Amino acid sequence: MEEMEPDRAVLVGLHASVFTAEEDATWETLDELEALLETAGGECVAKMLQSRNAPEARTFIGEGKLQELTELARDNDATLIVFDNELSPSQMRVLEEATGRPVLDRSALILDIFAQRARTGEGKLQVELAQYQYILPRLSGLGKTMSRLGGGIGTRGPGESKLESDRRHIRRRIDRLRRDLEDVRRVRAVQRRQRKKAELPLVAIVGYTNAGKSTLLNTLTDAGIEANDRLFDTLDPTTRKLRISDTQEILLSDTVGFIRKLPHHLVSAFKATLEEVAYADLLLHVVDISREDWREQAETVDKVITQLGAQQIPQILVCNKADLCENPDLIPSGEDIVAISARQGRGMEQLLAAIEKALGRGKHRITVCIPYADGYLLDVIHKEAAVFATEYTGEGTKLEIECDDKLYGQLRGYEVAADE
């Protein structure tokens, strides 16, 4: 079978004073868009950044700049135009008609990559839901993009025959996908209850895409995940058991990478996977410390963590690729910060020690004696604490437990010496 030529794309961004940071385009976000394009299998042949006070309603970038874009695309034999900003359906149609080429925005490009990366049934469900949520409001205005045949970037996922169906059919499909994903969430909830019963804490690896999360999981657990130097290489999460000390075993889970301007409907569609973060006992926030913009990337990840309601979960900042950092003095230091090289296996002992310390923080290993008259407390203890030993005495039920600060405050009056 003859291999298709990669799409040759002109990348376009609009920098406008009325935009928020999430909406705006800069040369840095265009560089990231180029990396996304390469991940999707395309090739960047030219870039253009327009500055205006506000987007032009019809053409988005203005008539003069649109003419310049058309000539730039023609001169570079471009087959595709990709915008770093989100476009309305009518703007997309106007741009396609003026340039004579398919036009995508950043969201559509990310969805295309996700469609390529999904491997499991759950991942495919989540990608399909996100694609339909993106397509539905654009059905009447997408013009030539909706009629493209022959493959290429922006055409993966729901095919043309499905797109010819009416909105009601797509809404029914969205409802069905949501129900299927709700089933996935219920299964995950059962798995979480079983995990809690086994008293194995969950440590979730989070971070910007391509920060080295999968490499770290492989180094620590021999998980065998393919880890390449490309964005969104891991889409379906992987969880492995890991013994971090003689007395502590954990579950370590990899997650999908985050990125600036990640479409909200994508976060929503992947909630079944991402909510594992919200139920974690500890987050390992992996950053690529060799990048100058690692702080901005870390802020992006923190925003998504807040979206998921997981901002209260303790974090360890894992400064990966420390071996590539040109100025080691710029690597931050602190109690919950560890510098490592996941690829070289450096700093792993320090990281495991930091994980054990963080998981033990706020934990109390105590012996209590619960009088039989206060037997209701036994249910609370078995639900919320780890019980290591139980003995029935004349005074009551004696237990050796590990509990958090809240339960410790409730049980402090029942504490006894271990040898009593």
C-alpha positions in Angstrom: 0.0 0.0 0.0 1.4 3.4 -1.0 2.3 5.6 1.9 0.5 9.0 2.0 2.5 12.1 1.7 2.5 14.1 5.0 0.3 17.2 5.1 2.3 20.3 4.6 0.8 23.0 6.9 1.0 26.7 7.4 0.6 27.5 11.2 -1.3 30.7 12.0 -1.8 32.4 15.3 -3.6 35.6 16.5 -2.2 37.6 19.3 -5.0 40.0 20.6 -5.1 42.2 23.6 -8.7 41.1 24.4 -7.7 37.4 24.6 -7.0 35.6 27.8 -3.8 33.6 28.1 -5.7 30.5 27.2 -7.1 32.0 24.0 -4.0 33.9 22.9 -1.3 32.8 20.5 2.4 33.6 20.7 5.5 32.4 18.9 6.0 30.0 21.9 2.6 28.5 21.4 3.1 28.3 17.7 6.3 26.3 18.4 4.2 23.9 20.5 1.6 23.7 17.7 4.4 22.7 15.4 5.3 19.8 17.8 1.7 18.8 17.8 1.6 18.9 14.0 4.6 16.7 13.8 3.1 14.3 16.3 0.0 14.1 14.1 2.2 13.2 11.1 2.4 16.6 9.4 5.1 19.0 8.4 5.3 22.7 9.1 6.3 24.7 6.0 5.6 28.3 7.3 4.3 30.2 10.4 2.4 33.4 10.7 1.5 35.4 13.8 -0.9 38.3 13.5 -1.3 41.0 16.2 -4.7 42.9 16.5 -6.6 44.4 19.3 -9.4 41.9 18.7 -10.2 39.2 16.1 -12.1 40.2 13.0 -15.5 38.7 13.1 -15.6 37.3 9.5 -12.0 36.3 8.7 -10.6 36.2 12.3 -7.2 37.6 11.2 -8.3 40.5 8.9 -8.7 40.7 5.1 -5.2 41.9 4.5 -3.6 39.1 6.5 -5.9 36.6 4.9 -4.6 37.6 1.5 -1.0 37.2 2.8 -1.9 33.8 4.3 -3.3 32.6 0.9 -0.1 33.7 -0.9 2.1 32.0 1.8 0.2 28.8 1.5 0.5 28.8 -2.3 4.2 29.7 -2.3 5.0 26.8 0.1 2.7 24.2 -1.6 0.8 23.9 1.7 -2.0 21.3 1.8 -3.4 22.4 5.2 -3.7 25.4 7.4 -3.8 25.1 11.2 -4.8 27.9 13.6 -3.4 28.1 17.1 -6.7 29.7 18.2 -10.2 28.3 18.3 -12.3 29.3 15.2 -16.0 29.6 14.8 -17.6 27.4 12.1 -18.3 30.4 9.9 -14.7 31.7 10.2 -13.5 28.3 9.3 -15.7 28.2 6.2 -14.6 31.7 5.1 -10.9 30.8 5.6 -11.2 27.6 3.6 -13.0 29.3 0.7 -10.4 32.1 0.6 -7.3 29.9 0.8 -8.6 26.9 -1.1 -7.3 24.6 1.6 -8.7 22.7 4.6 -8.5 24.7 7.9 -8.2 23.2 11.4 -7.9 24.8 14.8 -5.8 23.7 17.7 -8.6 21.6 19.3 -9.2 19.6 16.0 -5.4 18.9 15.8 -5.3 17.6 19.4 -8.3 15.5 18.8 -6.7 14.0 15.7 -3.6 13.0 17.8 -5.8 11.5 20.4 -7.7 9.5 17.8 -4.3 8.0 16.7 -3.1 7.3 20.2 -6.2 5.6 21.7 -5.6 1.8 22.1 -8.0 0.5 24.7 -11.8 0.4 24.4 -12.1 3.1 27.1 -9.6 5.4 25.3 -11.5 5.1 22.0 -14.8 5.8 23.7 -13.4 9.0 25.3 -11.8 10.2 22.1 -15.1 9.6 20.1 -17.1 11.5 22.7 -14.7 14.4 22.6 -14.8 14.5 18.8 -18.6 14.5 18.6 -18.8 17.2 21.2 -16.4 19.2 19.0 -18.3 18.5 15.8 -21.9 19.0 16.9 -21.9 22.8 17.1 -19.9 23.0 13.9 -22.1 20.8 11.7 -23.7 23.6 9.7 -20.5 25.6 9.1 -17.6 23.4 8.5 -17.8 23.4 4.7 -15.0 21.6 2.9 -13.5 20.1 6.1 -16.5 17.9 6.5 -16.4 16.6 3.0 -12.7 15.7 2.9 -11.9 12.2 1.7 -8.7 10.2 1.4 -7.4 10.6 5.0 -4.9 13.0 6.4 -4.8 15.2 9.5 -8.2 16.1 10.8 -10.0 13.3 9.1 -9.6 10.5 11.7 -12.4 9.5 13.9 -16.1 9.7 12.9 -16.3 9.3 9.1 -18.2 11.3 6.6 -21.2 8.9 6.5 -21.7 9.5 10.2 -21.3 13.3 9.8 -24.1 13.2 7.2 -26.5 12.1 9.9 -28.6 14.8 11.6 -27.8 16.5 15.0 -30.3 14.2 16.7 -28.4 11.1 15.7 -25.1 12.7 17.0 -26.8 13.7 20.2 -28.1 10.2 20.7 -24.6 8.9 20.1 -23.1 11.3 22.6 -25.7 10.2 25.2 -24.8 6.5 24.5 -21.0 7.3 24.8 -21.6 9.1 28.1 -23.6 6.1 29.4 -20.8 3.7 28.4 -18.2 5.9 30.1 -20.4 6.1 33.2 -20.1 2.3 33.3 -16.3 2.7 33.1 -16.4 5.1 36.0 -18.5 2.6 38.1 -15.9 -0.1 37.3 -13.1 2.2 38.4 -15.0 3.0 41.6 -15.2 -0.7 42.4 -11.5 -1.0 41.7 -10.8 1.9 44.0 -12.8 0.4 46.8 -10.9 -2.9 46.5 -7.7 -1.0 46.4 -8.6 0.9 49.6 -9.6 -2.4 51.2 -6.1 -3.7 50.4 -4.7 -0.5 52.0 -2.5 0.2 49.0 -2.0 4.0 48.5 -2.3 5.3 45.0 0.4 7.6 43.7 -0.5 9.3 40.4 2.2 10.6 38.0 1.0 13.9 36.5 2.7 16.5 34.3 3.0 18.3 31.0 3.0 16.1 27.9 6.5 14.8 27.1 7.9 15.6 30.6 9.0 12.0 31.0 6.1 10.4 33.0 6.1 7.1 31.1 9.9 6.8 31.3 9.7 7.3 35.1 7.0 4.6 35.4 9.2 2.3 33.3 12.3 3.0 35.4 10.6 2.4 38.7 8.4 -0.6 37.8 9.6 -2.1 34.5 6.2 -1.4 33.1 7.4 -1.8 29.5 5.4 1.2 28.2 6.6 2.6 24.9 8.2 6.0 25.8 9.1 8.2 22.8 10.0 11.8 22.5 6.7 13.0 21.2 3.6 14.7 22.6 0.7 12.6 24.0 2.6 9.4 23.5 0.7 7.8 26.4 -3.1 8.2 26.2 -4.3 5.1 28.1 -3.2 5.1 31.8 -1.1 2.3 33.2 -1.0 1.3 36.9 1.7 -0.9 38.5 2.5 -2.1 42.0 5.7 -0.8 43.5 7.5 -1.6 46.7 9.1 1.6 47.9 10.6 0.2 51.2 10.6 -2.9 53.3 7.3 -1.9 54.9 5.5 0.1 52.1 3.9 -0.9 48.8 2.1 1.5 46.6 0.2 1.6 43.3 1.8 3.9 40.8 -0.3 5.2 38.0 0.7 7.1 34.8 -1.8 9.6 33.3 -2.3 11.4 30.0 -0.1 14.4 29.6 -1.5 17.9 29.9 -0.9 20.8 27.5 -1.6 24.5 27.2 -5.0 25.4 25.8 -6.3 21.8 26.3 -9.9 21.9 25.0 -12.4 21.8 27.9 -14.5 19.1 26.3 -11.4 16.9 26.1 -10.9 17.2 29.9 -14.6 16.4 30.3 -14.5 13.4 28.0 -11.4 12.0 29.7 -12.9 12.5 33.2 -13.2 8.7 33.7 -9.5 8.4 33.3 -8.4 11.7 34.8 -10.5 11.4 38.0 -8.0 8.8 39.1 -5.9 11.9 39.9 -8.6 13.2 42.2 -8.6 9.9 44.2 -4.9 9.7 44.5 -3.1 9.8 47.9 -0.1 11.6 46.4 0.7 13.3 43.1 4.1 13.2 41.5 4.2 16.3 39.4 6.9 15.6 36.8 8.4 18.7 35.1 11.1 18.8 32.3 13.6 21.0 34.3 15.8 21.4 31.2 13.2 23.6 29.5 13.3 27.3 30.2 9.4 27.5 30.3 9.0 24.6 32.8 7.3 26.9 35.3 4.7 27.9 32.8 4.1 24.2 32.0 3.8 23.4 35.7 1.2 26.2 36.1 -0.8 24.6 33.2 -0.8 21.2 35.0 -1.8 22.8 38.3 -4.8 24.5 36.5 -6.0 21.1 35.2 -5.5 19.5 38.6 -7.7 22.3 40.1 -10.3 21.6 37.4 -10.4 18.0 38.6 -10.9 19.1 42.2 -7.5 17.5 43.2 -5.7 20.7 44.3 -5.7 19.6 48.0 -3.8 16.3 47.3 -0.1 16.5 48.5 2.4 16.8 45.7 6.1 16.1 45.1 7.7 18.2 42.4 9.8 15.8 40.4 12.4 17.7 38.4 13.2 15.3 35.5 15.9 15.6 32.9 18.2 17.2 35.5 21.2 15.8 33.6 20.2 18.0 30.6 19.8 21.2 32.7 22.5 23.6 31.6 22.6 25.4 35.0 22.0 23.0 37.8 21.9 25.9 40.3 18.5 26.8 38.8 17.0 23.5 39.9 14.7 24.3 42.8 15.2 22.5 46.2 13.0 21.8 49.1 11.4 19.2 51.2 8.9 18.0 48.5 11.2 18.6 45.5 13.4 15.8 44.0 15.8 16.2 41.0 16.1 13.0 38.9 17.0 11.7 35.5 14.3 9.0 34.7 16.1 7.9 31.6 19.4 7.4 33.4 17.8 6.1 36.6 19.4 8.8 38.7 17.7 10.1 41.9 15.3 7.1 42.2 16.3 6.3 45.8 15.7 9.9 46.9 12.4 9.9 45.1 11.2 6.7 46.8 12.3 8.1 50.2 10.3 11.3 49.5 7.2 9.3 48.5 7.4 7.2 51.7 7.9 10.3 53.8 5.0 12.1 52.1 2.6 9.2 52.5 3.5 8.9 56.1 3.0 12.5 56.9 -0.1 13.1 59.0 -0.3 9.4 59.8 -0.3 8.1 63.4 0.6 4.5 64.4 -1.2 4.0 67.7 -2.7 1.3 69.9 -6.2 2.0 71.2 -8.6 0.2 73.5 -12.2 0.7 72.5 -14.7 -0.1 75.3 -17.5 -2.5 74.3 -20.0 0.3 75.1 -18.3 2.4 72.3 -18.3 -0.4 69.8 -19.7 1.9 67.0 -16.1 3.3 66.7 -14.9 -0.1 65.4 -16.8 0.4 62.2 -15.2 3.9 61.8 -11.8 2.5 62.5 -12.1 -0.4 60.0 -13.4 2.0 57.3 -10.9 4.8 57.8 -7.7 3.3 59.3 -5.3 0.5 58.6 -5.7 -2.2 61.3 -2.6 -4.3 62.0 -3.6 -6.3 65.1 -6.8 -6.9 67.1 -7.1 -8.3 70.6 -10.2 -8.8 72.8 -9.6 -7.9 76.4 -11.7 -7.5 79.6 -11.7 -3.7 79.1 -12.6 -3.7 75.4 -11.2 -4.3 71.9 -7.6 -3.5 71.6 -6.3 -2.5 68.1 -3.0 -1.5 66.6 -3.8 0.9 63.8 -2.5 3.6 61.5 -4.8 6.6 61.0 -4.9 10.2 59.8 -5.0 13.4 61.9 -8.8 13.6 61.9 -9.4 10.1 63.2 -6.5 10.4 65.6 -8.2 13.4 67.2 -11.3 11.3 67.6 -9.5 8.3 69.1 -6.8 10.1 71.2 -8.8 9.5 74.4 -8.7 5.7 73.8 -5.0 5.5 73.2 -3.0 3.1 75.4 0.6 1.9 75.6 1.3 -0.9 73.2 2.4 -3.3 76.0 -0.6 -2.7 78.3 
